[in-house]
Amino acid sequence: MAGYTVSGLTAYVEVNKDVLIKNLVLGLAKGDTIKNLKKQFGIKTKERLNYLDVDPVIQDGSSCGFSASGSTAFSEREIETAPLKAQDQYCDKDLLGKFAEYQVKIAANKDAADMPFEGEIVNEVIEGINEKLEKLVWQGDKSGTDLIDGFLTQAEGADSASTIMVTGASSTSIYNRVKAVIEAIPEEILDKAVVFISPANYRKLGFELVENFKYNSDLFNGKIEDRDVFFPGTEVKIHKTIGLKGSDKIYASCFENMVYGADLENDQEKVRFWYDDNSELFKYSIHWNSGVKTLYPDMVVVGDFSA
C-alpha cells in the first residue's frame, strides 16, 4: 500500500482538547507548583481577590447574657493575568533524507492529519510550555521581557515591605539556609508551611542530610512527581520546585496563601494545529492567560544568601 497511515492530528487535538488545555493551564505532574496552588478562574485581565479574616473571642460563659466580641474583616488584593501564547511551524520536507522520512507525505492536498509525529509533537509542546509557565509563575519579571510577575519577583518587589527577608553568606550550607528560613516562618502557618527550593539545591540538601545527618536516603528516591521531603525535626515540607531552576533563592509560605489565576470559563484557552497550504508548513497556535498573587505577603519568607 502506497503512503502511510497515521491517526489524524485534527481528531487527536479535538478529542483531547479539554485534557490538553487542562494540562497546559494547570500543570502536568502532581508535584508541579501550579497543581497545588489555590485557584481563581474566570479572570480575563484583573480581578479582586476577596478574603475573610475572622477572629472570635472565647469568653466566660458561667453567667447569662450576650456580649458580642471578636472581629470579622474583609480584605482584598488584586490579581492580574496576562494573555499568553505559543506559536511555531514545521516543514515536513526537512525530514527527507533523515531516519523519519517515511513519515513525509509528498503528495499535494495535505491536511493536519498528515503531520509527522503529530501526537508526540502536541504532547511535547504542552510539556515544554508547562515547564516554562512554572518558571514564569516563580521568576517572571515584567520589568524585563516577561508578561507576568512571579511569586519571587512580587515578594522582593511590590510586596517587599511585608515580606520576611532572611539573608546570609553565600558560603552557608544549604541545610543551614533552609533551617534559617524555617525559623522565620510565622507560627500561624507553620503547620502547613512549604519551603520551595530549586532542583539543584534540593539535590544538595539531600546530599547533606544523608552524608552529614544520616538521613534516610530512600526519602529522596520517590517518583518524579513526588518532590517533597520533610525537614528533620519539623513537619515542614521542602519542595523541589522546577520553577526555581537557576535561582539560589529560597521561598516559604503555604499553598493556601498562593493564588493562581486563569480564565478557563470563557474560551480564552485555545489549542489549534493545522496545515497551511500557502506556506506549505504545519503550524500550531496556543493561547491562554495566567497570573499569580499571594493573599498575605506577611506570610511569605524569602531567603537570600548571596552576600
C-alpha positions in Angstrom: 0.0 0.0 0.0 1.4 3.4 -1.0 2.0 6.1 1.6 1.4 5.6 5.3 -1.4 5.7 7.8 -1.4 7.8 10.9 -4.1 8.9 13.4 -5.4 12.2 12.4 -4.0 15.2 14.2 -7.3 17.1 14.0 -9.0 14.2 15.6 -6.3 13.9 18.2 -6.5 17.6 19.2 -10.3 17.7 19.1 -10.8 14.6 21.1 -8.2 15.5 23.7 -8.7 19.3 23.7 -10.0 19.5 27.2 -7.2 17.4 28.6 -4.6 19.4 26.6 -5.9 22.7 27.8 -6.1 21.5 31.4 -2.5 20.2 31.3 -1.4 23.5 29.7 -3.0 25.8 32.2 -3.0 23.7 35.4 0.2 21.7 35.1 1.1 18.1 34.1 2.6 16.5 37.2 1.0 16.5 40.6 4.3 17.8 42.0 4.2 21.0 39.9 3.6 24.2 41.8 0.6 25.2 39.7 -1.2 21.9 40.5 -1.1 22.7 44.2 -2.0 26.4 44.2 -5.2 28.0 45.3 -7.2 28.7 42.0 -9.2 31.6 40.9 -10.9 31.2 37.5 -12.9 33.4 35.2 -10.2 36.1 35.2 -9.5 37.8 31.8 -7.2 40.6 32.9 -7.6 41.9 36.5 -9.8 40.8 39.4 -10.1 41.5 43.1 -9.3 38.6 45.5 -11.6 39.0 48.4 -10.7 37.1 51.6 -12.0 37.0 55.1 -10.3 37.3 58.5 -12.4 36.1 61.4 -11.0 36.4 65.0 -13.5 35.0 67.5 -13.0 35.7 71.3 -13.6 33.0 73.9 -15.5 34.4 76.9 -16.5 33.4 80.3 -19.8 31.5 80.0 -20.6 31.0 83.7 -23.4 33.6 83.7 -26.3 34.5 81.4 -26.2 37.3 78.9 -24.9 38.1 75.5 -21.7 40.0 74.8 -20.6 40.4 71.2 -16.8 40.2 70.9 -14.4 39.4 68.1 -13.7 40.8 64.7 -14.6 39.9 61.1 -12.6 41.8 58.5 -12.9 41.6 54.7 -9.8 42.4 52.7 -8.8 42.3 49.1 -5.9 42.0 46.8 -5.7 42.5 43.0 -4.5 39.6 40.8 -3.6 40.4 37.2 -3.3 37.8 34.4 -1.7 38.3 31.1 -2.7 36.8 27.7 0.0 34.4 26.7 0.6 32.4 23.5 3.0 29.9 21.8 3.2 29.5 18.1 5.6 27.6 15.8 5.7 25.9 12.4 7.3 22.9 10.8 8.4 21.9 7.3 7.9 18.2 7.0 10.3 18.1 4.0 13.2 18.8 6.5 12.8 15.1 7.4 13.7 14.0 3.9 17.0 12.1 3.9 16.6 11.5 7.6 15.5 8.4 9.6 11.9 9.6 9.7 11.4 10.5 6.0 8.9 7.6 5.8 6.5 9.8 7.7 6.6 12.5 5.0 3.7 12.6 2.5 4.9 14.1 -0.8 1.5 14.3 -2.4 -0.4 17.6 -2.6 -3.6 18.3 -0.7 -2.2 17.7 2.8 -4.0 18.5 5.9 -3.3 18.5 9.6 -3.7 14.7 9.7 -0.6 14.3 7.7 1.8 16.0 10.1 4.6 13.6 11.0 4.7 12.5 14.7 1.6 14.6 15.4 0.7 13.1 18.8 4.3 13.2 20.1 4.7 16.9 19.0 1.5 18.0 20.5 2.4 16.4 23.9 5.9 17.7 23.8 4.7 21.2 23.0 2.3 21.2 26.0 5.0 19.8 28.3 7.5 22.4 27.2 5.0 25.2 27.7 4.1 23.9 31.1 7.8 23.9 32.3 8.3 27.5 31.1 5.0 28.5 32.7 6.2 27.1 36.0 9.3 29.4 35.8 7.1 32.4 34.9 4.9 31.7 38.0 8.0 31.9 40.1 10.5 34.2 38.4 8.5 36.1 35.8 9.5 39.8 35.8 7.5 42.4 33.9 10.4 44.9 34.2 12.2 42.6 31.7 10.7 40.7 28.9 8.2 38.6 30.8 4.4 39.3 30.8 3.7 38.5 34.5 5.5 38.9 37.8 6.1 35.6 39.6 5.8 34.9 43.3 9.5 35.5 44.0 9.5 38.8 42.0 6.5 40.1 43.8 7.9 39.2 47.2 11.1 41.0 46.5 9.4 43.9 44.7 5.8 45.1 45.2 5.4 43.2 48.5 8.9 43.7 49.8 7.7 45.9 52.7 5.8 43.0 54.1 7.9 40.0 53.1 10.1 38.5 55.8 13.6 38.5 54.5 16.4 36.2 55.7 19.9 36.9 54.5 23.3 35.4 54.9 26.6 34.5 53.4 26.8 32.5 50.2 29.1 30.1 51.9 26.3 29.0 54.2 25.3 25.3 53.7 22.0 24.6 52.1 20.9 22.8 55.3 21.5 25.9 57.4 19.9 28.2 54.7 16.7 26.1 54.8 16.8 25.9 58.6 17.1 29.8 58.9 14.1 30.2 56.5 12.0 27.7 58.5 12.9 29.5 61.8 11.5 32.7 60.3 8.2 31.2 59.1 5.2 32.8 61.1 3.7 30.4 63.6 0.3 31.0 62.1 1.1 28.9 59.0 3.9 26.7 60.5 1.7 23.5 60.4 1.1 23.9 56.7 4.2 25.7 55.5 6.2 24.6 52.5 9.7 25.6 51.6 10.4 26.0 47.9 13.9 25.4 46.6 15.4 24.8 43.2 16.1 21.2 42.0 19.9 21.9 42.3 19.5 23.0 45.9 17.1 20.1 46.6 19.9 17.7 45.4 22.5 19.5 47.6 20.2 19.2 50.6 19.7 15.5 50.0 23.5 15.0 49.9 24.0 17.0 53.1 21.2 15.2 55.0 22.3 11.8 54.0 26.0 12.3 54.4 26.2 14.5 57.5 23.0 13.7 59.4 22.4 10.0 58.4 19.0 10.9 56.9 17.2 8.1 55.2 18.2 8.3 51.6 15.0 6.5 50.5 13.1 9.7 51.2 14.8 11.3 48.2 14.2 8.4 45.8 10.5 8.7 45.1 8.6 9.1 41.9 9.4 12.1 39.7 6.2 13.9 40.8 6.8 13.3 44.5 9.1 16.3 45.1 8.6 16.8 48.9 10.7 15.7 51.8 10.2 16.7 55.5 13.0 18.8 57.1 14.4 16.8 60.0 12.9 17.7 63.4 9.9 19.5 61.8 6.7 19.0 59.9 7.7 21.5 57.2 7.9 20.1 53.7 10.8 21.0 51.4 9.5 21.2 47.8 11.7 20.6 44.8 10.5 23.5 42.6 11.0 23.3 38.8 10.1 27.0 38.5 13.1 28.0 40.7 15.6 26.5 38.3 18.6 28.8 38.1 17.7 30.6 41.3 19.5 30.3 44.6 16.7 32.0 46.5 14.5 30.1 49.0 10.8 30.9 49.3 8.5 29.8 52.1 4.7 30.1 52.6 1.7 27.8 52.3 -0.3 26.8 49.2 -3.5 28.4 50.6 -1.7 31.7 50.6 -0.7 31.5 46.9 -3.3 32.1 44.2 -3.1 31.2 40.6 -5.4 33.0 38.2 -6.6 32.0 34.8 -9.8 32.1 32.7 -10.9 28.5 31.9 -14.5 29.7 31.8 -14.9 31.8 28.7 -12.8 30.2 25.9 -9.7 32.2 26.5 -7.8 29.0 26.1 -7.3 27.7 22.5 -5.2 24.9 21.1 -5.0 24.7 17.3 -2.8 22.7 14.9 -3.2 22.9 11.1 -1.6 22.6 7.7 -1.2 26.0 5.8 -1.4 25.5 2.0 0.0 28.9 1.3 3.3 28.4 3.1 3.3 24.6 2.9 4.0 24.4 6.6 2.4 22.7 9.6 1.6 25.2 12.3 0.3 25.5 15.8 -1.1 28.3 17.8 -1.9 28.1 21.5 -3.5 30.8 23.6 -4.2 31.1 27.4 -3.8 33.5 30.3 -2.2 33.2 33.7 -1.2 35.2 36.7 -0.3 34.8 40.4 -0.7 36.7 43.7 -0.3 36.0 47.5 -3.2 36.8 49.8 -0.9 37.7 52.8 2.5 39.0 51.9 3.5 39.0 55.6 3.1 35.2 55.5 6.0 34.9 53.0 9.6 34.3 53.8 12.4 34.7 51.3 15.9 33.5 51.9 18.7 35.4 50.0 22.2 34.1 50.8 24.1 35.9 48.1 26.0 38.2 50.4 
